[in-house]
Amino acid sequence: MPVEVILKTKIEGLGSEADIVSVKPGYARNFLIPKDFAAPATLATKRQVEELKRKRAEREARELNEAQEFSGKLGKLKLVFILESGEGQEKVFGAITNQDIANKLKELGHDIDRKKIDLPKPIKELGEYEVTVKLAAEIQATLHITVNHPAPKEEAEGEVTEAKGGKKPKAKKA
């Protein structure tokens, strides 16, 4: 027989502050109430719901503003991934997944859960792509991604020798 509790904090998959939810007695008694995530739904606690609803509205407004600002920042980013590809081919060895995108964003200081990155299938070809990132219920950002192949070895060696002072390695005489 389920019991009713009033949530004090947002719990993923269950509800937000001030929601009155029915849960199993053991879940309420052993987890929600001891950790102060919920209170039993009595007449006295139902009066406290108004205060919790006010806090919820403030939190949701703050999260919405933060998501809008962050959406603008993400829209300006352009991520570049370098992957090996077959000679003269567009297909690459490996693939870019939403986890790879999340890791690259984390390197840049933006911590986004990979589940919020909407990538229907991994990217397996060279080119430019647009990926949607779901930041809040109705706020999304478009992320621009470019997949390139690495520069040829001759160019890479030239860059390394220039970094050492412009001297080219001496060839041994036979």
C-alpha positions in Angstrom: 0.0 0.0 0.0 1.7 3.2 -1.2 2.3 6.2 1.1 2.2 9.8 0.2 5.2 12.1 0.7 5.9 15.7 -0.1 9.2 16.1 -1.9 11.6 18.7 -0.5 14.1 18.5 -3.4 14.0 17.6 -7.0 14.5 13.8 -7.5 15.1 12.6 -11.1 12.3 10.3 -12.2 10.1 11.0 -9.2 9.3 14.8 -9.1 10.3 18.2 -8.0 9.9 20.3 -4.8 6.4 20.5 -3.4 5.1 17.5 -5.4 3.0 15.1 -3.5 3.9 11.6 -4.7 3.0 8.1 -3.8 5.9 5.8 -3.1 6.4 2.4 -1.5 6.6 2.6 2.3 10.1 1.2 2.4 11.4 3.7 -0.1 9.9 6.6 2.0 10.9 5.2 5.4 14.5 4.1 4.5 15.6 6.6 1.9 13.5 9.7 1.2 12.7 10.7 4.8 16.1 10.0 6.5 18.0 11.8 3.8 15.6 14.8 4.2 14.5 14.5 0.5 10.8 14.2 1.5 8.4 14.6 4.4 5.3 12.5 5.2 2.2 14.1 3.6 0.2 15.1 6.7 -2.2 18.0 7.1 0.6 20.1 8.7 3.1 19.4 6.0 0.6 20.1 3.3 0.6 23.7 4.6 4.3 23.9 4.0 3.8 23.1 0.3 3.4 26.8 -0.6 6.8 27.7 0.7 8.3 24.8 -1.3 6.4 25.8 -4.5 7.9 29.3 -4.1 11.5 27.9 -3.8 10.8 25.7 -6.8 9.7 28.6 -9.0 12.8 30.6 -8.0 15.1 27.6 -8.8 13.4 27.0 -12.2 13.6 30.6 -13.2 17.3 30.7 -12.3 18.0 27.5 -14.2 16.2 28.8 -17.2 18.3 32.0 -17.3 21.5 30.0 -16.9 20.5 27.7 -19.7 19.7 30.6 -22.0 23.1 32.2 -21.4 24.9 28.9 -21.8 23.0 28.2 -25.0 24.5 31.4 -26.5 28.0 30.4 -25.5 27.6 26.9 -27.0 26.3 28.3 -30.2 29.5 30.2 -30.8 31.8 27.1 -30.2 33.2 25.1 -33.0 34.7 21.7 -32.1 37.3 20.1 -34.3 38.1 16.4 -34.2 41.1 14.9 -36.0 40.7 11.3 -37.1 42.6 9.1 -39.4 40.9 8.2 -42.7 41.7 6.0 -45.6 43.6 7.7 -48.4 41.2 9.5 -50.6 38.2 8.4 -48.6 35.6 10.3 -46.6 35.2 7.5 -44.0 37.3 7.7 -40.9 38.8 5.0 -38.7 36.7 5.1 -35.5 33.7 7.4 -34.8 32.8 10.5 -32.9 30.1 9.7 -30.2 28.2 11.9 -27.8 30.7 10.8 -25.1 33.6 12.2 -27.2 31.8 15.5 -27.7 31.1 15.7 -23.9 34.8 15.0 -23.2 35.9 17.7 -25.6 33.5 20.2 -24.0 34.8 19.3 -20.6 38.3 20.1 -21.7 37.0 23.5 -22.7 35.5 24.0 -19.2 31.8 23.1 -20.1 30.6 20.2 -18.1 27.6 18.7 -20.0 26.1 15.3 -19.5 26.5 13.1 -22.6 22.8 12.2 -22.4 21.9 15.8 -23.2 23.8 15.7 -26.5 21.4 14.6 -29.3 23.5 12.6 -31.6 21.3 9.9 -33.4 24.3 7.9 -34.6 28.0 8.3 -34.3 29.8 10.5 -36.9 31.9 8.3 -39.1 32.8 10.6 -42.0 34.8 13.7 -42.6 32.9 17.0 -42.8 31.0 19.5 -40.8 28.0 18.7 -38.6 25.5 20.4 -36.4 24.5 18.7 -33.1 21.7 19.7 -30.8 22.4 19.9 -27.0 19.3 19.9 -24.8 20.1 22.3 -21.9 16.6 22.7 -20.3 13.0 21.6 -21.0 12.6 24.0 -23.9 16.1 25.4 -24.5 18.5 23.8 -27.0 21.8 24.9 -28.4 23.3 24.0 -31.7 27.0 22.9 -31.6 29.1 23.0 -34.7 31.5 20.1 -35.2 34.1 19.6 -37.8 35.8 16.2 -38.5 39.2 16.5 -40.3 42.0 14.1 -41.1 45.5 14.9 -39.8 48.0 17.0 -41.7 50.4 15.0 -44.0 53.6 13.9 -42.3 55.8 16.3 -44.4 53.9 19.3 -43.1 53.9 17.9 -39.5 57.7 17.4 -39.6 58.2 20.9 -41.0 56.2 22.3 -38.1 58.3 20.4 -35.6 61.6 21.5 -37.1 60.5 25.2 -37.2 59.6 24.9 -33.5 63.2 23.8 -32.8 64.7 26.8 -34.4 64.2 26.2 -38.1 67.1 23.7 -38.5 66.4 20.6 -40.5 67.9 17.3 -39.3 71.1 16.4 -41.1 71.1 13.4 -43.3 73.8 10.8 -42.8 76.2 10.2 -45.7 76.5 6.7 -47.0 
